[in-house]
Amino acid sequence: MADESHQDTVDDEKEMFEAYRSCPDIATRDMIFSRYQGLVGSVVRGFFGAGEREELLQVGYIGLLNAIERFDSSRGFRFGTYATHCVEGEIRHFLRDKTETIRRPRWVRKLSSQMAAFLERFLQENQRLPSLTEISESLNITEDGVQAILRAKQPASLDDGESGEALLRESVRSTRQVSFQLPVEDRIAISQAFDRLLELEQKVIYLFFVQDFTQKEIAGKLALPPRKVSRLMQKALERLRGQLSGED
């Protein structure tokens, strides 16, 4: 009798997700979300003391929504198992990033994120973890650089401060030149120089070079006089030039 009940639940779950895949409307998604919402609270209890409960619940709900969008009922495992994995992963990722925001340079966090995305994508497509060579070729980073980034994810890897970061940076190099793309070592240098700018200088440079705003538009967005924007940009570019040439 218990086996029949379990099979009925599995069949019902499969039918529900097949219906959602054929017609992914918001009402069906919300119904699935409500049905499994309690799972998030159960997972969050396992992280007791690691962060504010409400904050972790919100992050967990994101994990549940991701699970709903990605779940493939044809693979033969239960949604609850898959959703638990997604929610736990989202919370761990959030807690790790929250800690690393203080300790990890931006360029380290970005490369770590790119590597994690590749690992997840490769695992889903090939049902195995990639080799060091495969990671290196995909990210265009030498194998020594890949190993250095993997070590940088460990809590004590950058405890030596600037000297530890300098050693890490020396290990990370591109394996090949790509047209219209800066080598990873140059991108790291620019990222480090950008991080040393004042916050307002960073905003001006970002809006001008990335968002393609004019100086007048930047002045309006930041509520600054146009002359102030011009001076900030000139000063920021001088600081960047000095840092990148080793003069600062």
C-alpha positions in Angstrom: 0.0 0.0 0.0 2.9 2.4 0.9 4.6 1.6 -2.4 1.4 2.4 -4.3 1.1 5.7 -2.5 4.7 6.6 -3.2 4.2 5.8 -6.9 1.1 7.9 -7.1 3.1 10.8 -5.6 5.9 10.3 -8.2 3.4 10.1 -11.1 1.6 13.2 -9.8 4.8 15.1 -9.6 5.9 14.1 -13.1 2.6 15.0 -14.5 2.7 18.4 -12.8 6.2 19.3 -14.2 5.4 18.0 -17.6 2.3 20.3 -17.6 4.5 23.2 -16.5 7.1 22.5 -19.2 4.5 22.4 -21.9 2.9 25.6 -20.7 5.2 27.5 -18.3 2.6 30.0 -16.9 3.0 31.9 -13.7 0.0 30.4 -12.0 1.4 26.8 -12.4 4.8 27.9 -11.2 3.3 29.6 -8.1 1.3 26.5 -7.4 4.5 24.4 -7.5 6.3 27.0 -5.4 3.6 26.9 -2.7 3.6 23.1 -2.6 7.3 23.0 -1.9 7.8 26.2 0.0 8.1 24.4 3.3 11.2 22.6 2.0 13.1 25.9 2.2 12.4 26.4 5.9 13.7 22.9 6.6 16.9 23.6 4.7 17.4 26.9 6.4 17.2 25.3 9.8 20.3 23.4 8.9 22.2 26.7 8.6 21.2 27.8 12.1 23.6 30.5 13.3 25.1 31.1 9.8 23.0 34.2 9.1 19.7 35.9 9.7 16.8 33.5 9.1 14.7 35.9 7.0 17.7 36.6 4.8 18.5 33.0 4.3 14.8 32.2 3.5 14.8 34.8 0.8 17.9 33.3 -0.7 16.5 29.8 -0.4 13.3 30.9 -2.2 15.5 31.9 -5.1 17.1 28.4 -5.1 13.6 26.9 -5.1 12.5 29.0 -8.1 15.7 28.0 -9.9 15.0 24.4 -9.2 11.5 24.7 -10.6 12.8 26.1 -13.8 15.6 23.6 -14.2 14.0 20.3 -13.0 13.8 17.5 -15.6 11.3 14.9 -14.4 12.6 12.4 -17.1 15.9 11.9 -15.2 14.1 9.7 -12.7 14.8 11.5 -9.4 12.4 13.3 -7.1 11.9 17.0 -7.3 12.3 17.3 -3.5 15.8 15.9 -3.7 16.8 18.1 -6.5 15.2 21.2 -4.9 17.0 20.6 -1.6 20.3 20.5 -3.5 19.5 23.7 -5.3 18.4 25.6 -2.1 21.4 24.4 -0.1 23.7 25.4 -3.0 22.2 28.9 -3.3 22.5 29.5 0.5 26.1 28.2 0.6 26.9 30.4 -2.4 25.3 33.4 -0.7 27.2 32.8 2.6 30.5 32.3 0.8 30.1 35.5 -1.2 29.1 37.4 1.9 32.3 36.4 3.6 34.5 36.7 0.5 33.2 40.3 -0.3 35.4 41.4 2.6 38.4 39.1 1.9 38.6 38.5 -1.8 39.6 41.0 -4.5 37.0 41.5 -7.1 39.0 39.9 -9.9 39.4 36.7 -7.8 35.7 36.5 -7.1 34.9 37.0 -10.8 37.2 34.3 -12.0 36.0 32.0 -9.3 32.4 32.6 -10.4 33.3 32.0 -14.0 35.0 28.7 -13.1 32.0 27.6 -10.9 29.6 28.4 -13.8 31.7 26.3 -16.2 31.9 23.4 -13.8 28.2 23.3 -13.3 27.5 23.6 -17.0 30.1 20.9 -17.9 28.7 18.5 -15.2 25.1 18.9 -16.5 26.2 18.2 -20.1 28.7 15.4 -19.5 27.7 13.9 -16.2 31.3 14.1 -14.9 33.7 16.8 -13.6 36.0 18.4 -16.2 39.7 17.7 -16.1 42.2 20.5 -15.3 43.1 20.7 -19.0 39.4 21.1 -20.0 38.9 23.9 -17.5 42.1 25.6 -18.7 41.1 25.5 -22.4 37.5 26.7 -21.7 38.5 29.7 -19.6 41.8 30.5 -21.4 43.8 30.4 -18.2 46.9 28.3 -17.7 46.6 25.1 -15.7 48.8 26.7 -13.0 46.4 29.6 -13.0 43.4 27.3 -12.6 44.9 25.6 -9.6 45.8 29.0 -8.1 42.1 30.2 -8.4 40.9 26.9 -6.9 43.3 27.3 -4.0 42.1 30.9 -3.6 38.7 29.6 -2.7 40.1 28.1 0.5 39.6 30.3 3.6 43.3 30.8 4.4 44.6 31.2 0.9 44.8 35.0 0.9 45.7 35.6 4.6 49.0 37.1 3.6 47.2 40.2 2.3 48.8 42.1 -0.6 51.7 39.7 -0.8 49.4 36.7 -1.1 47.3 38.4 -3.8 50.5 39.4 -5.7 51.7 35.7 -5.7 48.2 34.6 -6.9 48.2 37.2 -9.6 51.6 36.1 -10.9 50.1 32.5 -11.4 47.1 33.6 -13.5 47.9 33.9 -17.2 46.1 33.4 -20.4 47.1 30.3 -22.5 46.5 32.0 -25.9 45.8 35.4 -27.4 42.2 36.0 -28.5 41.3 38.7 -31.0 39.6 41.8 -29.5 40.1 40.4 -26.0 42.5 41.4 -23.3 44.6 38.6 -21.7 43.4 37.7 -18.3 46.6 39.2 -16.7 45.8 42.6 -18.2 42.1 42.4 -17.1 43.3 41.6 -13.6 45.6 44.7 -13.6 42.8 46.9 -14.8 40.5 45.5 -12.1 43.0 46.1 -9.4 43.7 49.7 -10.5 39.9 50.3 -10.8 39.4 49.1 -7.2 41.9 51.6 -5.9 39.9 54.5 -7.2 37.6 56.5 -5.0 34.0 55.3 -5.1 32.8 58.4 -6.9 35.6 58.1 -9.5 34.6 54.4 -10.1 31.0 55.5 -10.8 32.1 58.1 -13.3 34.5 55.8 -15.1 31.9 53.0 -15.2 29.1 55.2 -16.5 31.3 56.7 -19.2 33.2 53.7 -20.5 30.7 50.8 -19.7 27.3 52.4 -19.8 28.3 54.9 -22.6 26.9 57.9 -20.8 28.0 61.4 -21.9 29.6 63.6 -19.2 26.4 65.7 -19.2 24.3 62.6 -18.6 26.6 61.5 -15.8 26.3 64.9 -14.2 22.5 64.6 -14.2 22.6 61.0 -12.9 25.0 61.8 -10.0 23.6 65.2 -9.3 27.0 66.8 -9.9 28.0 69.9 -11.8 29.4 69.0 -15.3 32.8 70.6 -14.4 33.0 68.3 -11.3 32.4 65.3 -13.5 35.1 66.4 -15.9 37.6 66.9 -13.1 36.7 63.5 -11.6 37.2 61.7 -14.9 40.5 63.4 -15.6 41.8 62.6 -12.1 40.6 59.0 -12.2 42.2 58.4 -15.6 45.5 59.9 -14.4 45.3 57.6 -11.3 44.6 54.6 -13.5 47.4 55.5 -15.9 49.8 55.8 -13.0 48.8 52.5 -11.4 48.9 50.6 -14.6 52.4 52.0 -15.5 53.7 51.4 -12.0 54.2 55.0 -11.3 51.6 55.1 -8.4 
